[in-house]
């Protein structure tokens, strides 16, 4: 059995009723988004466990084989012409294990949000669309839908109606806006509920975006 990923955990109140599993981008780690918790301004009586896992350290081809934290390998700059399918599926299983651990800690999947930035966004969609239990929501920041040609065949009906917050910077030089727009278009064609936002920023997160994420969470963390 594969060991659970190492994680940073922050609980906003005792006995959490909800969980948010937040996946970082290439070369970062779980510390990257931990500071966002107080910035989201969630109600003090909303007991949420934030989980910020660390991706495994592995060689990344596009960065000259440098060892860094990565959910999967990246072979080419356009991200999708050649994809690390094995890496994506391996990390999908690791994220599913984190969801199962929250279930064992009395937080059902319907009260869990999957969130991610860049590679973490890709993993949120890779996992969420295929998951056999309904999530409360998905937050997809500055990323794209991986293995897009297989999504329709492999998706599970459990998350067909799950709200998806999808956001991107109009000046993103890492994951081009067009790549995210293609992903959004396909998700909408497949009938998903996509709440789409763009911001005048590069490959980053803005204050306006954090405010919009907060509003999204307040809508979906209600069960």
C-alpha positions, 0 to 999 in steps of 0.5 A: 500500500502506498503511504499517504502524502505528507501534508500541512493541516490547518483547522479553523475550529475544533471538530471540523465538519468540512475539508479542503484539500489544496494541491500546489503547483510545480516546484512548490510544496504544501506551504505555498497556499497555507497563508491563504486560510485567514485571507479567505475570511470564512465564518469563525463558526465554520469548522474547516480542515485545510489539507495542503499535501506535498507532491513527491520529488521527481525529475521534471523533463522540461526543467532539464531533469531537475528534481523538484516537487511535482504531481507528474512529469511535464515533457513539453511547453504546450503541456498537452501534446505529450502527457505523463499519463502514468504520473497523473494516474498515480497522483490521482490515487494519492489524492483519492487516498487523502479523501478516504482519510477524511472520510475515516475522520468523519468528513464525508466526500460531499463535504470535501472541496478539491482545490489546486493551482497550476499542476494542482488544478490539473490534478483537481480535475483529473481526480474530481471528474473520475471520483465515484462520490460527489464532492462539495466543489472543485477550485481550479486555478491557473491550470487546465484539464489533463488527458482531455481526450479521455475525460468523457469516457472516464468521468463518473456521474457522481460529480456531474453536477458538482460546482467548479470554480475555474479562474485564470490570469489573462497574462499567464506565460506558464499556462496560456489562457487559451489552454484554460479556455479550451478546458473550460469549453470542453467541461461546459460541452460535457455539461459541467457547472463551471463558474469561470473567472479571469483576472489581469495577472500572470501565473499567480493569485490576486486579492480579487480572486481570493475574494471570489474563492471565498464567496464560492466556498461559502456557497458550497460548504453548507451541507 
